Amino acid sequence: KKCKKHSELSPEERLERKRASARKTNANNPARIKANKIRYEKQLAQATPQWLTDIDWYQMNAVYKEAKQRTLETGISYQVDHIVPINGKTVCGLHVPNNLQILTKIANVAKSNRYAEL
């Protein structure tokens, strides 16, 4: 089987090739994956204000539960996204209830850590 040149690939084929490459890289670099997870969790902790109330925590937990429930009901993977990213390039948000939204995994990955003002 002859491989197509990059320029001959459809956008979907290019994306799948990129994902396959990322999966291979991730499988060969578990320490890097763990380090990235630790870095993200540290950023999340720093973006979580100490003044959050029990009601705030309840609301945030409800958003995460809703995302999980949608995934179970639809079979489509949903994730909780920070509207204003906690580690954006131009602005950094907080880990608070009104900064959370539920997106499909595909939409969340596409958004990355960007913030688009409406």
C-alpha positions in Angstrom: 0.0 0.0 0.0 1.5 3.3 -1.1 1.1 6.3 1.3 -0.5 9.5 0.0 1.4 12.7 0.1 0.2 15.2 2.7 -1.1 17.5 -0.1 -3.2 14.7 -1.5 -5.0 14.0 1.8 -8.5 15.2 2.6 -8.8 17.4 5.8 -10.4 14.3 7.6 -7.4 12.1 6.5 -4.9 14.8 7.7 -6.7 15.0 11.0 -6.7 11.2 11.5 -3.0 11.0 10.6 -2.3 13.7 13.1 -4.3 11.9 15.8 -2.6 8.6 15.0 0.8 10.3 15.4 -0.3 11.8 18.7 -1.5 8.5 20.0 1.8 6.8 19.1 3.7 9.7 20.8 1.6 9.5 23.9 1.9 5.8 24.1 5.7 6.1 24.0 5.9 9.0 26.5 3.8 8.2 29.6 6.0 10.3 31.8 5.3 13.4 29.6 1.5 12.7 29.8 1.7 12.4 33.6 3.7 15.6 33.8 1.2 17.5 31.6 -1.6 16.2 33.8 0.2 17.4 37.0 0.8 20.8 35.4 -2.8 21.2 34.5 -4.0 20.2 38.0 -1.6 22.7 39.5 -3.0 25.4 37.2 -6.5 24.4 38.1 -5.7 24.6 41.8 -4.2 28.1 41.4 -7.3 29.2 39.4 -9.6 28.1 42.2 -10.3 31.0 44.6 -10.4 30.3 48.3 -13.6 32.4 48.7 -15.8 29.8 46.9 -18.8 28.9 49.0 -20.5 25.5 49.4 -23.1 26.6 46.9 -20.4 27.4 44.4 -18.9 23.9 44.8 -22.3 22.3 44.5 -23.0 24.2 41.3 -19.6 23.2 39.8 -20.1 19.6 40.8 -23.5 19.7 39.2 -22.0 20.8 35.9 -19.5 17.9 35.9 -22.3 15.5 36.7 -24.4 16.9 33.9 -21.5 16.4 31.4 -21.1 12.8 32.5 -24.9 12.2 32.3 -25.1 13.6 28.8 -22.2 11.3 27.7 -24.0 8.3 29.2 -27.3 9.2 27.6 -26.1 10.1 24.1 -22.9 8.1 23.7 -21.2 11.3 22.6 -18.3 12.4 24.8 -19.0 15.6 26.7 -16.5 17.6 28.7 -16.6 20.6 31.0 -14.8 23.6 29.5 -13.7 26.9 31.0 -15.2 29.7 29.0 -12.3 31.9 29.8 -9.4 29.4 29.9 -7.5 29.0 33.1 -4.3 29.2 31.1 -5.1 31.2 28.1 -2.6 33.1 25.9 -4.2 36.5 26.3 -6.4 36.1 29.4 -6.7 33.7 32.3 -10.0 32.8 34.0 -10.9 31.3 37.3 -12.3 27.9 38.2 -15.7 29.2 39.3 -19.3 28.1 38.4 -20.0 30.9 35.9 -16.9 30.1 34.0 -17.9 26.6 33.2 -19.8 25.2 30.2 -20.5 21.8 28.8 -19.1 21.1 25.3 -18.7 18.0 23.2 -15.2 16.6 23.4 -14.7 17.5 19.8 -15.7 21.1 20.3 -13.6 21.4 23.5 -10.5 20.1 21.8 -11.1 22.4 18.8 -11.5 25.4 21.2 -8.3 24.5 23.0 -7.2 27.3 25.4 -8.6 30.1 23.3 -11.1 32.7 24.4 -13.3 34.4 21.9 -15.2 37.4 23.1 -18.7 37.6 21.8 
